[in-house]
Amino acid sequence: MTLMPGSGEIRAEASSAFLHQDEQRHPYLYSVLLQDDQIQTAITGSKRSGFLRFRFTRGGPSWITVRSNGRPGEGSLKVDLKHHLLTGNNPAHRLYAGAGKPAGFSGYFVVQFDHAFSVADPTSGQATAPQETLLFDLKPGEAVLAKVGTSFTSTEEAQKNLDAEIPGWDFDSTVQHARDAWTRALSSIRISGNSPDRVIFYTALYHSMLLPRIFSDVSGTYPQFAGGQQIERAVNYTYFCDFSLWDTFRALHPLFTIIQPKLDGEMVRSLIEMGHQGGFLPIYPAWNSYTSEMIGDHATAVIADAYVKGISGFDIHQAYQLMRKNAMETPADLALYIDGRGRRALESYLKLGYIPLEDPVDNSFHRNEQVSRTLEYAYDDFLVGEVAQSLGIQTDADLFHHRALNYRNVIDPAVGFARGRHADGSWSSPFDPNGKYSYITEATPFQYTFFVPQDIPGLIAWLGGTNSFTHKLDVFFQGGHYDHGNEPSHQIAYLYDFAGSAWKTQEHVHHVMTTNYADRPDGLAGNDDAGQISAWYVMSALGFYQVTPGVPIYQIGTPHFDNTTIAFDGGKAFNVHARGAEAGAFYIHSATLNGKPLHRPYLTHAEIVTGGELIFEMSRTRNPAWPSP
């Protein structure tokens, strides 16, 4: 649904020029002067509702066009002149995977005005139409206010959401409420000082909080997952959807476990509810539906990571049964599999311990990608095994921990790289570790060779030992093979920590932070992917990063600011001090945690969230002796 104001004669194609210099852009307010008719517009909002103000400089005959964004013949719009109200809905359609396919639900809305209006070319009072132009007669400088309530359930719920979140007509007060909410959220991490990179940091923190999206109403109602017609109700929690799990399991959700654990728990519960309603945990849930987008089974990673960190609000026993089902079963009904339920090519994976090149992985948005799928399934299997172990299900723990070693089936020790493999066990050729192959997802074999987060010591041994592994990392970075614009590279700089060369982790993490992020429109290295690239920066700038979500350990990189505070509920805080970091010192010479020397390149989750003080002595020269054995 869109609103577009104008003055004077109604234009068939409502639009206006504007200048970027006239914009105000804040998390809580956007404002711009529309040049064609000199109308000052502003928008603010709350979780499910919006508030717009149109100040008509010229006055006189004025208008606002309200358009349903549905496809021709699909969207509806109903006018209620008596109550200065419009209601409508837009049937949602998919983008990307299944583009154009109905999503199985609609976006419902109500638009309430503070002024009476008439309609251009009025139809009968109860008629529906995809667009209406509302007419006003205004004084010069007079403002028209419009409040918008939204819902994925019904127009009635949209009205309830609006009444609950923006009950009055005080625009400035709503702006202040939105500002206060964002201030609280962004103040979860406080960066002191005057470093210009604070802008980059807080922009990244803001971006990390935009998805997943709230899907339930104030009352808790939402449409059942996967196209069900039933209306569900989230009781005492908020239901979320649109999880870009292949991206966000890496840094976004680990960040939430630190700064917004309650919210992360609600997201985990949402994933579990999707599994209950649809029968399988989703691989990549979008539009409140299953999809076959991307690879892996990383709802498992998000759930396991929250669980091992003590985050509550969900039933781990129910979650485990769903995690295990995803790892063991393919839907018997082919139509359900095609719709996105279950791991792709699981039959091949279970039979051989890897997905061979002979399996084209049909019924996937991305076909093939056999090697990358194998590596990611092995990681997910490890997490299923970890949860089974914690629940005392030893037989399952042994099974899945054994399956976690399947990475060895697609990393050829003879050449030292991940590589395509045939069903008879032979390796694909010709082979170039930096080549582009259909068996690798959005990366190269060189990059994916380093995706074994569940067994990095084992990977080091598989690739010939510490010296060989370190040399391989050196060749990787010196050859320019790192690609921060896509996720398969994101953990690689931190792997030096595991090979006794923490100073190289510091060097490369600092380089990535300072060359791949900037305060300008093209300031990111690639698609932010639902906040993952931004979350990488937030975590790395704090000085640590979780290489293995599901294991509550954070590898130390290099802090980017002199003084950082992570604030927790109850007044606790975790302070990171690194004098000289803002001036360009990125090598760590020594560290203390709560007054005691820190001789290891990692922190535990408990050490962070219980509060304390981490002090780094920084230098411009490397110190291979830190951390000491």
C-alpha positions, 0 to 999 in steps of 0.5 A: 500500500502506498500513499502519494500527496499532491496539490492542484490538478490530479496527476494520473501517475502520482510522483515527485522529484526530491533532493537528497539534501532535503532528506532527514534519515533516522531509524525513527524518522524519515522526512523529505520535501517533495519538490513538485508541489512543495509538500513536506512529508514525514514518516515514523512508526512503531512495530506494526503501524506507521504514522505519516504527516503531509504538510501542504505548503500551497494549500487549496485543492489538494489530494492524496492517492492511496494505492493497494500494491496488489496485482491488478484485480487482486488488491482491494481498497474500501473507503469509509467516508464517515470515519475518514478511513480506508481498509484493504489488503494485498495478496502476497506473492513470492520473490526469488525462489518461486517468483510470482507464486502466491505466498498463501497470505495477504497484507491487510491494512487500515489507513485513518486520516485526521481530516474529512475527505471526498473521493475523486470519481466516487463509486458506491460507498462499499465498492472496492478498487485498487486505488483511490484519490482522496480530496482535501481543501486545505489552508496554506501550510496545513498538515494532513495526518495519516495513521496506518495499521498493518496485519498479516491476519485481517483488517480487524487485527490491523485496526487493533494493532494501530489502536494499541500502538498509536492510539492518538494523533500526536505525531511528534510524540510518536517520533519520540517513542520511536526514537526512545525505542531505537535508542534503547536498542542501539545503546545495548552497545556503547562506543565512547570517544570520537572515532568516525567509525562509530557511524559505521558501527551503529549503522551496522548495529541498526542494520542487524536489527531489521530482520527477521520480521515480526509476523504476529499481531498485538493479540498474538494472531498470525496465519499458520505456517506453510499455507495453512488456513488456520489462524494461530496465536503466539501466547506470551511471545512474538512470532517471527518470520523471514529467516535468512538462515544460511546467512544469519546463523553465522553472526547475526543470531550469535550477536542476538544471544549476547545483546537481545537473548529474549528476542533470540529465544522468541525467534527460536520458538518461532522456528520450532512452531514452524516445525510443528505446523509444517512437520519439518524445521524450515531450511530457509523460511520466507513469506511464512512458507517453506522454500528450497532456497540456499543450502544447509539445515541451519535452523539447527544451528540457531536453536543449538546455539541458543540452547547451549547459551542457556537462553530460555523460552522454548522446549529443547526436547521438542526442538531436538525431535525436529532437528533429528527428523530433518537429519534423518527423514525426507517427506514421503509426499514428493509434493511436500519435498518440492515445497521445501520440507526436508534436507535436499539430497538427504538420501544420497548423503545418508547412503554415501556420507557425501552427495555425489556429482551424479545426484543433481539435487533436483527440486532445489532453487539452487541445483547441484552444489553437492560439496557445499551441501555435504560440508554444511550438513556435516556441521549441522549433524555435529550440532544435532549430536551436541544437543543429543549428548546434552540430553543424554541420548548417547546413541544419537550423539554417537551417530551424529558426531560420526556423521560430523566427520563427513567433511573428510569425504569431500576434502581431498587430502591429496590436493588439500582442497574441497572437491567434487566427488563421484559416486564411485569415490573418484574425484572430479577433474580437471580441478582448480581450487579457485575455479567456479564449479556447480558443486560449490555454493556462491564460492570457490573450492578454496573458500569452502575448504575452510568450512569445517567449524565443528572440527577445526583441529581435525581439519588442520590435521587432515590438511597436513598439520599446523604449518601446512594449514597456516601456509594454506591460509597465507596463500589464500589471503596473499592471493586475494581469494578472500571475498567478504561480500559473501558468507563462505569467507566470513570465518576464515580470518579467525582460523589462524587463532587455531593454528597458533598465529593469532597475530595473523587473525588480528592483521586480516580482521583489521584489514577486512574491517577497514577496507570492506566497510565505509560511511557512504551508500556503497559502504558494504562489500555486498548484499547485507543478507538480512544483516549478516555482513553488518553483524560480522562488523559489530562482532569483529569491532568488539574484538571477538567472533563465534566461529562455531555457532552451537559451541559457546566460544568466541575467537578473539580477533582485534578490537576496533575501538578504545572503549566499548561497553556491552550493557545487560539487563540488571545493570551488568556490563562487559567492558572492552578496553583497547587503548590505541585501537582507534589510532590504528594499533591492531596487534594485541601484545597482552590481555587481562580478563577481570584483572587476570592475564588472559593467555588464550585467544578466545572467550566463553559466552558465560564470561561475556554475559556475566559482565566484567572487564577485558583489557588489551595492550595494543601495538602497531607491531605484531607479537607472535608470543600472544597468546602464550601456550 
